[in-house]
Amino acid sequence: MADAPRHEVHQQVHHRTITVGGHEIFYREAGDPDAPVLLLLHGFPTSSHMFRDLIPLLAGRFRLIAPDHLGFGYSAAPPARDGDDTYTFARLAELTAGFTEALGLTRFALYVQDYGAPIGLRLALAHPERVTAIITQNGNAYREGLGEAAWAPVLAYIADPSPENEEVARGFQSPESIRWQYTHGVADQSLLSPDAWHHDIALMSRPGQSAVQLRLIGDYGSNLGLYPAFQEYFRSSQVPLLAVWGAHDEIFVPEGATAFRRDLPEAEVHLLPTGHFALETHAAPIADLIGDFLTRRVAAPA
């Protein structure tokens, strides 16, 4: 039997695990090992599973690598213990940097969404020479990008982690809340696979997850404090940036997408008629935008 064509081999998605900082980190990988790298960083409450449709669409042109953050997906989820910093955004960014180093990644574009944004942007602050471009899909770096109603209980919990505010914050992990993140703002919900939110609900229901996620919610204020540093990085680096944003998202609202142009005048912003998880309905057009953007603004893939 003849071997499969080279492009078909590279479009196959591999599911791997590597040890970073003593933790098992799961990741998905596809594409030619010699092609330009796109590092995909997911948000809450999901995992690299959110990129399941996008990866095959780009794997013929780029090397796609999508890790699950510690505590998410199929990566290790050690208990959240008082007094340690395992579940802080600073620590997750350090683990992500260690992950790239373990794989020998010295240059890569970033795709960031939701929690992936502060993790990826911290990585860019620490190692700006490694980042060739940023694709942000509802991944925020500006105060005006915070939807007022969605963020009010988060900000209340950050300011005062009282039992009452904690109870509200725990609600973000409820099946109803997780499903809402997928369905809100999507006009034709028959396009949505319920596999997506049921996958997240199952993993978020594991023992210990409530404490893990509360720790990260409580630490989110550290990301807000870094917004000025992120914005200075944009101004000083003029990193090529593409925003592909679900325009109907009420968590990270469209003003967060257009704000990038303030510091990056050449940022390319596309508001898509969908919600927070834009890949669930718009994977193909987003793949087209990414392929065109990276080819024009960074380098033509091999």
C-alpha positions in Angstrom: 0.0 0.0 0.0 1.3 3.4 -0.9 2.2 5.9 1.8 -0.2 8.7 2.5 0.6 12.0 0.8 2.8 14.3 2.9 0.2 16.9 3.4 -2.3 14.3 4.7 0.2 13.0 7.2 0.8 16.5 8.6 -2.9 17.2 8.9 -3.3 14.3 11.3 -3.7 15.4 14.9 -1.5 13.9 17.5 -2.5 13.7 21.2 0.6 13.8 23.5 1.7 14.4 27.0 4.9 16.0 28.3 6.2 16.7 31.9 6.7 20.3 32.7 7.7 21.5 36.1 6.7 18.2 37.6 3.3 18.2 36.0 1.9 16.2 33.1 0.7 18.6 30.4 -1.5 17.3 27.6 -1.4 18.8 24.2 -2.6 18.4 20.6 -0.2 18.8 17.7 -0.5 18.8 14.0 1.5 20.1 11.0 4.9 19.9 9.5 7.6 20.2 12.3 9.5 22.6 10.1 6.5 24.9 9.4 5.9 28.2 11.3 4.5 27.5 14.7 1.1 28.7 16.0 0.7 28.1 19.8 -3.0 27.9 20.7 -3.9 28.9 24.3 -7.5 28.2 25.4 -9.8 29.9 27.9 -12.2 29.0 30.7 -14.0 26.6 31.1 -12.6 24.6 28.2 -9.3 23.1 27.0 -7.5 22.4 23.7 -10.7 20.7 22.8 -11.9 24.1 21.6 -9.4 24.0 18.7 -10.5 20.6 17.4 -12.1 22.1 14.3 -9.4 24.8 13.7 -6.3 22.6 13.8 -7.0 20.4 10.8 -7.9 23.5 8.7 -4.5 25.1 9.3 -2.2 22.0 9.7 -1.4 21.9 6.0 0.4 25.3 6.3 1.5 25.6 9.9 2.6 23.6 12.9 -0.2 23.8 15.4 0.4 23.1 19.1 -2.4 23.4 21.7 -1.7 22.6 25.4 -4.3 22.2 28.1 -3.4 24.5 31.0 -2.7 23.0 34.4 -6.0 22.1 36.0 -7.9 22.0 32.7 -8.7 19.3 30.1 -6.5 16.3 30.3 -3.5 18.0 31.9 -2.7 17.3 35.6 -5.0 18.9 38.1 -3.2 18.9 41.5 -5.3 20.1 44.4 -5.5 23.8 45.2 -3.7 24.2 48.5 -3.6 27.2 50.8 -0.4 29.1 50.6 0.9 27.9 47.2 0.9 29.6 43.9 0.0 26.7 41.6 -3.2 28.3 40.4 -2.1 31.8 39.6 -1.9 33.3 36.1 1.8 34.0 36.7 2.4 30.3 37.4 0.4 29.2 34.4 2.4 31.5 32.2 5.6 30.1 33.6 4.4 26.6 32.9 3.5 27.6 29.4 7.0 29.1 28.8 8.5 25.8 30.2 6.2 23.9 27.8 7.5 25.8 24.8 11.1 25.3 25.9 10.5 21.6 26.5 9.3 21.3 22.9 12.2 23.4 21.6 9.9 26.3 20.3 12.0 29.4 19.9 9.6 31.4 17.6 5.9 31.2 17.4 2.7 33.1 16.8 0.1 33.1 19.6 -3.6 32.4 19.4 -5.2 33.5 22.7 -8.8 33.3 23.9 -10.3 34.2 27.3 -7.8 33.0 30.0 -5.3 32.2 27.3 -4.9 36.0 26.7 -3.3 36.9 30.1 -1.3 33.7 30.0 0.0 34.3 26.5 0.6 38.0 27.0 2.6 37.3 30.2 4.7 35.0 28.0 5.1 37.8 25.5 6.2 40.2 28.2 8.8 37.7 29.5 10.0 36.6 26.0 9.0 39.2 23.4 11.7 37.9 21.0 9.8 34.6 20.7 6.4 35.9 19.6 6.0 36.6 15.9 2.4 37.6 15.9 -0.8 37.5 18.1 -4.2 36.2 17.1 -6.7 37.2 19.7 -10.2 35.6 19.6 -12.1 37.2 22.5 -8.9 37.5 24.4 -8.9 40.8 26.2 -6.2 43.4 27.2 -8.3 46.5 27.8 -10.7 47.6 30.6 -13.3 48.6 28.0 -13.4 45.0 26.8 -14.9 43.8 30.1 -18.6 43.3 29.8 -20.1 45.1 32.7 -22.8 42.6 33.7 -20.6 39.6 33.2 -17.7 41.0 35.2 -19.5 42.6 38.1 -19.6 39.4 40.2 -16.0 38.6 39.4 -14.8 42.0 40.4 -16.9 41.8 43.6 -15.3 38.5 44.5 -11.8 39.8 43.8 -12.5 42.8 46.0 -14.2 40.8 48.7 -14.0 37.0 48.7 -16.9 36.8 51.2 -19.0 33.6 51.4 -21.8 35.4 49.6 -19.5 36.5 46.7 -17.8 33.1 46.7 -21.2 31.4 46.2 -21.8 33.6 43.1 -18.3 33.0 41.7 -18.8 29.2 42.1 -21.8 29.6 39.8 -19.6 30.1 36.8 -18.8 26.4 36.9 -22.5 25.4 36.8 -23.7 23.4 33.8 -26.1 26.3 33.0 -23.4 28.9 33.1 -21.0 26.8 30.9 -23.8 26.2 28.3 -24.6 29.9 28.3 -21.1 30.8 27.3 -21.5 28.6 24.2 -25.0 29.5 23.2 -25.3 33.2 24.1 -25.1 35.4 21.0 -25.4 32.6 18.5 -28.4 33.2 16.2 -28.6 29.7 14.8 -27.9 27.4 17.8 -28.5 24.3 15.6 -24.9 25.0 14.4 -23.6 24.3 17.9 -22.5 20.8 18.9 -23.6 20.1 22.5 -20.5 17.9 22.8 -18.6 21.1 23.5 -20.3 22.2 26.7 -20.9 18.6 27.9 -17.2 18.0 27.5 -16.4 21.0 29.6 -19.1 20.3 32.2 -17.8 16.8 32.7 -14.2 18.0 33.3 -15.3 20.9 35.5 -17.3 18.5 37.7 -14.2 16.5 38.8 -13.4 16.6 42.5 -11.3 19.6 43.5 -12.2 21.7 40.4 -14.3 24.2 42.3 -11.3 25.2 44.5 -9.0 25.3 41.5 -11.3 27.6 39.5 -12.0 29.9 42.5 -8.3 30.3 43.0 -8.0 31.5 39.4 -11.0 33.8 39.6 -9.6 35.3 42.7 -6.3 35.9 40.9 -7.8 37.5 37.8 -7.2 40.9 39.3 -3.5 40.4 38.7 -4.2 40.3 35.0 -6.1 43.6 35.2 -3.1 45.1 36.9 -0.9 44.1 34.0 -3.1 45.7 31.3 -0.9 48.9 31.2 2.2 46.6 30.8 0.5 44.6 28.0 -0.4 47.8 26.2 3.1 49.2 26.5 4.3 45.9 25.0 2.0 46.5 22.1 3.3 50.0 21.6 7.0 49.1 21.9 6.9 46.0 19.8 4.3 46.8 17.2 3.7 43.0 17.1 1.4 42.0 14.2 -2.0 41.4 15.7 -5.2 40.0 14.3 -8.4 40.2 16.3 -11.1 37.7 15.3 -13.9 38.4 17.8 -17.4 37.2 18.5 -19.2 40.4 18.3 -22.1 39.2 20.4 -19.9 38.2 23.3 -21.1 39.8 26.6 -18.0 38.6 28.5 -15.4 40.3 26.4 -17.3 42.8 24.4 -16.3 44.2 20.9 -14.8 47.4 22.4 -12.0 45.1 23.6 -11.2 44.2 20.0 -11.2 47.7 18.6 -9.1 49.0 21.5 -6.0 47.1 20.1 -5.9 49.7 17.3 -5.1 52.4 19.9 -1.7 50.9 20.5 -1.3 48.9 17.3 -2.5 51.1 14.5 -2.0 48.3 12.0 -4.0 45.7 14.0 -6.5 43.9 11.8 -9.9 43.6 13.5 -12.8 41.4 12.4 -16.0 41.3 14.3 -17.9 38.1 13.6 -21.7 37.5 14.1 -21.3 35.0 16.9 -20.5 34.7 20.6 -17.8 34.0 23.1 -16.6 30.7 21.5 -16.5 31.9 17.9 -14.7 28.7 16.7 -17.9 26.7 17.3 -19.6 28.4 14.4 -16.9 30.2 12.5 -13.8 27.9 12.4 -13.5 28.0 8.6 -13.6 31.8 8.1 -11.3 32.3 11.1 -8.8 29.8 9.6 -8.9 31.7 6.4 -8.3 35.0 8.2 -5.4 33.5 10.1 -3.8 31.9 7.1 -3.9 35.1 5.1 -2.7 37.3 8.1 0.3 35.1 9.0 1.3 34.8 5.4 1.2 38.6 4.8 2.4 39.9 8.2 4.9 37.3 9.4 6.3 34.9 6.7 4.9 32.6 4.0 4.8 29.1 5.4 7.0 26.5 3.7 
